[in-house]
C-alpha cells in the first residue's frame, strides 16, 4: 500500500477573489412532487412560485 501526503488547504484572506466575468452561475435544484429537478427546467409559472417561497425553521 502506498502512502501519499495530501496538500493542505487554508482558507485565508490571501486567496484570490474571482472577478464577476470569471464566475459561473450555480444551478439550483429543488424537490417537487417527490422528484428532484433543476429550477431552470420549470415553466414560467413554477419559477415564479419558487421565487415567492418563504423558508422557515420549526422550533424543536
Secondary structure, 3 states (H helix, E strand, C coil): CCCCCCCCCCCCCCCCCCCHHHCCCCCCEEEECCEEEEHHHCCHHHHHHHHHCCCCCCCC
